[in-house]
């Protein structure tokens, strides 16, 4: 490949990125992320407060990789920022499933799993990882005891269980 071919390829790539960055999907995504305080930028961006479509964020992520880093954490901790979260692509669904289990996900569309995972405590409630639901079958006397302790201590039943676990450690 000659120098001229390399220059021409780079010129076409740059022109494509400029077109993508002027597209409404990109501008809306950047505006929403800046408005939510998740990203900063050195350019003027119109604020956008409406929920974003997952497809639009994925599309804009081809021009701005930070969108792809943030998207899985948003799906786990701030799904209200997005619409149509039910029909996720398979690769994104796998990443989200691992994040919900507080595990480092696999690489996602060129973004390292560690880079995606580091956003989890930064989105939503700061420094908090998502809670994982657990189901238990308790005997009636255990349920009664749990309800009694919850009422006596003035805390939720979940907090009674948390305190009990910590007392055993």
C-alpha angles and dihedrals in degrees: 000000000000129000091253092053091050091049092048092049091049091047092052091047091051091048090051092050091049091052091048092049092053092050117109092238092059094044092049092048094048091045092051094048092047091046090052090052093242097117137022128208138187094225130078109262126183109239116247120196102174121101115267129232113245090227091056092050091049090049093049090045090070087069098034115034092193088074090059090048092053101039099078093048090050091052090054102040108018108026090153088076088067138054129207093031093153098075102056122165112256095250092051091045091055092050092049092048091054092047091052087057090049092246128135106257129225120265112289122208094326095320117116116242091234090057090053093046094053090065094059097084092039096059123074112347104022118244091006126120118208117274116239118223117234127187123213133184108223130187116245092254090052091051090049091050091048092050091046093051091046091053094043095048095039093231135113122274088247090056090050089056092045092052091047092052092049091048089057094054 
